[in-house]
Amino acid sequence: MTPQRPLRFYYAPESRARSVLALFEELDVQPELVVLNLKAGEQRQPAYTAINPMGKVPAITYDGVLVSEQAAIFMFLADLFPAAGLAPALDDPQRGAYLRWMVFYGSCFEPAITDRFMQHAAAPAMSSPYGDFDTTLNTLLTQLRAGPYLLGDRLTAADLLWGPALQWITMFKLIPESPEVMAYVARIAARPAQQRAAAREAELAATQAG
């Protein structure tokens, strides 16, 4: 599918932009792809920081308007292309849970993982943006046990955000490889769109090797 308005995707191989590449495959949408070389520092050059001052990928522009931050991009695209059925509508009873899990990743789970990985001393729960690590992790595990997806039987863009993230996190042993996590990761990774994105990323990474 070709978007009706200009849609540009700023991407770099072997980065968190991989999940957005896969999301486009799931949506069957072909944006204009702009590939940055992170090792060469292209994300910090004025040509890109004029678009995204944070100098990070992923980012998209739609009709010239910037959307950055991974969860925001997922929510924006899933709503923009509703035919894919990846986002509950505004009046859907599951909309609240969908938004909760979209935001929980960046606001709670990733900060908790980063603090644990960096061996930061645990902040008092009242001062921490996520409370404490164990509660954060157990909240996720409880939801995954109810599965097969975060909203039960319904696959949404939230799963397409969490699946690749947990694949990376478990690969680096940042959380235990529990049965519910590994089954969830495998379930998302087995999707044809995810496999197409993995193959495409390998091709694009190869062009930057050396």
C-alpha positions in Angstrom: 0.0 0.0 0.0 1.2 3.5 -0.9 0.3 6.2 1.7 -1.9 9.0 0.4 0.5 11.6 1.9 4.3 11.7 2.0 5.4 9.2 4.6 9.2 9.0 5.3 10.8 6.5 7.7 14.2 7.2 9.2 15.8 3.9 10.0 19.2 2.4 10.9 20.0 -1.4 10.8 20.6 -3.1 14.1 18.7 -0.6 16.1 15.3 -0.3 17.7 14.1 1.0 14.4 13.9 -2.7 13.3 10.6 -3.1 15.1 9.1 -0.2 13.0 10.4 -1.8 9.9 8.5 -4.9 10.9 5.4 -2.8 11.7 5.4 -1.4 8.2 5.5 -5.0 6.9 2.6 -5.9 9.1 0.6 -2.9 7.9 1.6 -3.7 4.2 2.6 0.0 3.8 5.7 1.1 1.9 7.1 4.4 3.2 10.0 6.3 1.7 12.9 4.7 3.6 15.9 6.8 4.7 18.7 4.6 5.9 21.2 6.2 8.4 24.6 4.7 9.3 24.9 4.9 13.1 28.5 3.8 13.1 29.3 6.7 10.8 27.4 9.1 13.1 24.9 10.2 10.5 22.2 10.4 13.2 24.2 13.3 14.8 24.8 15.3 11.7 22.9 18.6 11.1 21.0 17.1 8.1 19.2 14.7 10.5 19.1 16.7 13.7 17.2 19.3 11.8 14.5 16.6 11.5 14.8 15.0 14.9 16.8 17.1 17.3 17.4 14.1 19.6 19.4 12.4 16.8 17.7 9.1 17.4 16.0 6.5 15.3 13.3 5.5 14.6 11.5 8.5 13.4 8.9 9.2 10.8 7.5 12.2 9.1 4.0 12.2 7.7 3.2 15.1 5.4 6.2 16.8 6.8 5.3 16.4 10.5 7.7 14.6 12.8 6.6 11.7 14.9 9.4 10.3 17.1 9.6 7.9 20.1 9.0 4.3 19.4 5.6 3.9 21.1 4.3 7.1 19.6 5.2 5.9 16.1 3.5 2.6 16.7 0.3 4.2 18.0 0.3 6.8 15.2 0.8 4.2 12.4 -1.7 1.7 13.8 -4.3 4.4 13.9 -3.4 5.9 10.5 -3.9 2.5 8.8 -6.9 1.0 10.6 -7.6 -1.6 8.0 -4.8 -3.7 9.4 -6.7 -4.1 12.7 -3.7 -3.5 14.9 -5.3 -0.8 17.2 -8.6 -0.9 19.0 -10.8 2.0 18.0 -11.4 4.9 20.3 -14.7 3.5 21.4 -13.5 -0.1 21.8 -13.5 -1.3 25.4 -9.9 -2.6 24.9 -8.5 0.8 23.9 -7.5 1.7 27.4 -5.6 -1.6 27.9 -3.9 -1.2 24.5 -2.7 2.3 25.4 -1.6 1.1 28.8 0.7 -1.5 27.4 2.0 0.8 24.7 3.1 3.3 27.2 4.2 0.9 29.9 7.1 -0.3 27.9 8.9 3.1 27.6 7.6 4.7 30.9 8.2 1.7 33.2 9.7 -1.4 31.8 12.7 0.1 29.8 13.8 2.4 32.7 13.6 -0.6 35.1 15.7 -2.7 32.7 18.2 0.1 32.2 18.7 0.7 35.9 19.2 -3.1 36.5 21.7 -3.4 33.6 23.6 -0.3 34.7 23.6 -1.6 38.3 22.1 1.6 39.6 21.1 1.6 43.2 17.4 1.2 43.5 15.6 4.5 44.1 12.9 4.6 46.8 9.7 3.5 45.2 8.1 6.9 45.7 10.9 8.5 43.7 11.2 6.0 40.9 9.2 6.4 37.7 8.5 2.7 37.7 8.3 1.9 41.4 10.5 -1.2 41.7 12.0 -3.7 39.3 10.3 -6.8 40.6 6.8 -5.3 40.5 7.4 -4.0 37.0 8.6 -7.4 35.7 5.9 -9.3 37.5 3.2 -7.0 36.1 4.4 -8.0 32.6 4.7 -11.7 33.4 1.2 -11.8 34.8 -0.2 -10.3 31.6 1.8 -12.7 29.4 0.6 -15.8 31.3 -3.0 -14.8 30.4 -1.9 -14.6 26.7 -1.5 -15.5 24.0 -1.2 -11.7 23.5 -1.2 -8.7 25.7 -5.0 -8.2 25.1 -5.8 -11.9 25.3 -6.6 -13.5 22.0 -6.3 -10.2 20.1 -2.9 -9.3 18.4 -2.3 -5.5 18.4 0.5 -3.2 17.6 1.5 -3.4 21.3 2.6 -7.0 20.8 4.6 -5.9 17.8 6.4 -3.4 20.0 6.9 -5.8 22.9 7.8 -9.0 21.0 11.0 -7.7 19.4 12.0 -5.8 22.5 11.7 -8.9 24.7 13.7 -10.9 22.1 16.6 -8.4 22.5 16.3 -8.2 26.2 16.3 -12.0 26.7 19.2 -12.4 24.2 21.3 -10.2 26.5 20.0 -12.0 29.6 18.5 -8.8 31.1 15.5 -10.7 32.4 15.1 -14.5 33.0 14.1 -16.6 30.0 10.9 -17.7 31.6 8.5 -19.9 29.6 5.9 -17.3 29.2 8.3 -14.7 27.9 10.1 -17.1 25.5 6.8 -18.5 24.1 5.6 -14.9 23.5 8.8 -13.9 21.8 8.7 -17.0 19.5 5.0 -16.4 18.7 5.7 -12.8 17.5 9.0 -13.7 15.7 7.3 -16.5 13.7 5.0 -14.0 12.0 5.8 -13.8 8.3 6.0 -10.0 8.4 8.5 -10.2 11.2 10.6 -12.6 9.2 10.5 -10.5 6.1 11.7 -7.5 8.1 14.5 -9.6 9.6 15.6 -10.6 6.1 15.4 -7.0 4.9 17.4 -5.7 7.8 20.1 -8.2 7.2 20.4 -7.0 3.6 20.5 -3.3 4.7 23.1 -4.1 7.4 25.3 -5.9 4.9 25.5 -2.7 2.8 27.0 -0.9 5.9 29.4 -3.6 6.9 33.1 -3.2 6.6 
